[in-house]
Amino acid sequence: MAKKPNYGQERRDRDRIKAAKKAEKQNAKAEKTGRTTKDNESTEVKESEAK
């Protein structure tokens, strides 16, 4: 006889994987944005020092 499927567990697994992917994308986006902002700030400081 076949085992009864555990749909709740399967759904939790899918949701966990989906949440992990979403968090990874958000971290990558925040890291990219942070780098851009830091680069702009350092450029502005160098320009003000040059004056």
Stockholm file with secondary structure:
# STOCKHOLM 1.0

chainA/1-51         MAKKPNYGQERRDRDRIKAAKKAEKQNAKAEKTGRTTKDNESTEVKESEAK
#=GR chainA/1-51 SS CCCCCCHHHHHHHHHHHHHHHHHHHHHHHHHHHHHHHHHHHHHHHHHHHHC
#=GC SS_cons        CCCCCCHHHHHHHHHHHHHHHHHHHHHHHHHHHHHHHHHHHHHHHHHHHHC
//
